[in-house]
């Protein structure tokens, strides 16, 4: 970065954004039970951030957290097929996305991946960039008219849903549909039975857990909207060149296509993964930047140096390393998928540590990214750490997963984030109503406990 660029921005120092205070295991359990919010972060004891592998408190079925990078890679790559997606996650997501590529295992997963891979090539960022630009432009128009506080969470959910809808279905997302999907997914995340702390602790492995009716209703609403978008592509004479059309045309080696239900399952994964995880990350990016004016001044200087007063092009998003590092550091501290739970389907061991059949084997990006053995000042927000290669520990940063199930949309998400941050912060200031009240919660994704309200004004 040039000296002229550095001289143009205000001094800034790393700071500590909100996170739960680390407590001893028993105290952490009591806190989580008393809070009653289904916030799994409250269960994490202080020692979780120090040990390479070990028990995550006490539970009837045994819960093991794995932090050592080589063991993390082994569990997530799962070469012997011992660690499939946990039964808790599979059952939690079944009403929403069925036995889709996100939760399936073995031959089913391989069949689905081989069928979907050609469609995923359509998520190449140069192809999807116009959808990102259109979503950004629509949001700029909305924010320019905003005359009262708005929900940052809802804004990011609507924006990323609109972008992924344009990418997958070749159409923008109606505002009312976006609101309904946001509300339904929020209800689903907060209430799905598998994030109830009592069940995590007391139930045996593979216990069937009935879902509450309003959770099932939320899933039905989301699937209904996805089905309506799908049906525009299934109509006679329909002609589209997009991800949805490619998934419809997909065939396995025996020539079989996905059924309509399977199409909704698979498209649901692409839609929800493409918008919910991005919305989670961007909510935290915008919250952090809104509370740090010196960081905003620095990113605006970078945008001006690279883009001048002209549009932010695809090629230019690759030449804004500071904004990219802000996104990377946000993903470190607030990974959208907080936990990657697996279940041991047979008794086994990891580097001599015995694991019994049915144990939850937990890889937690939230913990790994804040582990005291792998990060200097792990709770501090410091985007410049990614320019100090000597501080990096290989395998200790996995916001997009690792192994054969690594997120196919990683490049998409990074370009999307740089574009949106550059465009929206160049034009607007965001003022958080009560930053001291913001707390993170981990259910299925990493979200604020309550919605973050912001006032939007023209950039000064």
PESULRA-V670468 format. One record per pair of residues at least 12 apart in sequence whose ideal C-beta (glycine too) atoms are under 6 Angstrom apart, sorted by sequence separation. I is the first residue (numbers start at 1). J is the second residue. If there is no record, write none. Layout:
# PESULRA-V670468
<<I/J> <I/J>>
This chain:
# PESULRA-V670468
<<45/57> <161/173> <233/245> <53/66> <90/103> <306/319> <344/357> <306/320> <438/452> <28/43> <52/67> <344/359> <376/391> <52/68> <193/209> <28/45> <48/65> <161/178> <344/361> <85/103> <193/211> <302/320> <247/266> <341/360> <342/361> <374/393> <25/45> <139/159> <158/178> <302/322> <433/453> <20/41> <84/105> <191/212> <341/362> <20/42> <374/396> <432/454> <192/215> <339/362> <340/363> <22/46> <135/159> <191/215> <299/323> <430/454> <431/455> <157/182> <339/364> <430/456> <135/162> <188/215> <29/57> <135/163> <154/182> <338/366> <368/396> <428/456> <429/457> <188/218> <335/365> <429/459> <132/163> <187/218> <335/366> <428/459> <25/57> <131/163> <427/459> <230/263> <365/398> <184/218> <131/166> <131/167> <184/221> <227/264> <332/369> <184/222> <226/264> <128/167> <181/222> <223/264> <226/267> <226/268> <285/330> <284/330> <177/225> <281/331> <284/334> <329/381> <329/383> <281/336> <280/336> <326/383> <325/383> <328/386> <277/336> <169/229> <325/386> <335/399> <331/399> <170/240> <170/242> <168/243> <169/244> <168/244> <327/417> <324/418> <323/418> <317/415> <320/418> <323/421> <323/422> <92/192> <317/418> <92/194> <168/270> <317/419> <338/442> <88/194> <164/271> <312/419> <338/446> <336/445> <164/274> <312/422> <336/446> <164/275> <312/423> <334/446> <161/275> <160/275> <160/278> <87/206> <160/279> <303/422> <95/216> <122/243> <157/279> <96/219> <156/279> <303/426> <95/219> <119/243> <156/282> <119/246> <156/283> <118/246> <119/247> <296/425> <153/283> <152/283> <152/286> <115/250> <274/409> <278/413> <115/252> <290/430> <111/252> <291/432> <59/201> <60/202> <290/432> <61/204> <61/205> <286/430> <291/435> <205/358> <38/195> <32/197> <100/265> <280/445> <287/452> <100/266> <280/446> <98/265> <102/269> <280/447> <97/265> <101/269> <100/269> <97/268> <97/269> <129/314> <126/314> <195/443> <89/341> <189/443> <86/341> <189/444> <86/342> <87/343> <86/343> <83/342> <82/348> <75/342> <17/288> <86/360> <83/361> <71/350> <12/294> <10/294> <132/416> <136/420> <149/433> <143/428> <75/361> <123/409> <125/411> <10/297> <125/412> <132/419> <136/423> <9/297> <75/363> <120/408> <9/298> <123/412> <125/415> <64/355> <72/363> <9/301> <8/301> <62/356> <64/359> <61/358> <62/359> <63/360> <64/361> <65/362> <66/363> <153/451> <5/305> <53/353> <151/451> <152/452> <67/368> <152/454> <67/371> <149/453> <56/362> <149/455> <146/456> <143/456> <48/367> <49/370> <49/371> <50/372> <73/395> <49/372> <69/395> <76/402> <77/403> <69/396> <76/403> <73/402> <19/379> <16/379> <16/380> <17/381> <14/380> <15/381> <14/381> <14/382> <41/442> <39/441> <40/442> <38/443> <18/438> <18/439>>
